[in-house]
Every structure is written in structure tokens, then in C-alpha cells.
Amino acid sequence: MVFEVEITEVTTKDIAKILHCTTRTAQRRISLLRDAYGMQKHQIVTLDRFCEYYGIEQKHVHIKHHG
């Protein structure tokens, strides 16, 4: 049995673009989010969690990561 799971990681660059702020402010915002959810620094912030915390409808946020 195979399960497909899509987890979209939100980076500080993504947050800066979405919230129209500097990279440093985005770092502070991601830190606040991690504190609110009791997350450690190494844990990724998902798009779901980001949208939930900032009250943004996920359908309005599309992140394209080029690899």
C-alpha cells in the first residue's frame, strides 16, 4: 500500500513575499509561529500551519519551489 502525502514547507523567503515584509521580519514571524505551536527550530513550518496561524485561506497561497 502506498500513501501520497504532500507537505509544503514554508520558508522565510515565502513568508516575506506573502506578508510583504523583510526577510528579518519574516524570520521573527516564523519564530513567533513556532513558539505558539511549541515547535523546535529544526521542525518545518507547513503551509497548513502557516495559514492557520495567520488567518489566511490556503486557497489564496500558492508556493512554487524550484529545485
N, C-alpha and C positions, 0 to 999 in steps of 0.2 A: 504494500500500500504506500502511495506517495502523496504527500501533502504539499501543496504550494502555498507559501506564505510570502506576502510582500510587506517588507518593513522599510519604510522610507525614513532614513536618518536626516535630521535637520542640522545643518552646520551653522556656525556663526555668520558665515557669508550669506547663507539663505535668510537668516533672521534679519540681518542688516538690510537686505533687499525688500523683504516682506514688510518690515516695520519702518522702513525709510530712516534708518539711523546709522551711526558709525559702527565700525567693527568692534570697537571697545565697548560701546553701549550694548551691542548685541551679546558680547561676552558676559556683561553684567546681567542681562535679561535671561540668558541661558542658566547662569548661576542661580538666579532667583527661582527659576522654574525647578531646577534640581533640588534646591533647598525645600521648596514647597512640597515636593513629592518624596523627599527623603532619599534622593538618588546620590550615588557617589560619582566622583568626577569621571571615572572610566566608563560609566554607563551611558549608552547612547540616548539621545532625545529623539523620539519618533515624531513624525508628522501628527499622528493622532494626539499625542500628549501635548505637543506644542499648541495645536488648535484648541484643545480643551482648555488649557491654562489661559490663553489669551482671548478666548471667546470668539474665535474666527471659524467660520464654517469651512470645513475641509474642502468642500467642492470649489471654493474660491482660491485654493492654493495648489499650484502645480509646480513641482520641483523636478528639474531635469539635471541629472548629474552625468557629466561626460567622463568616461573612463578610459 
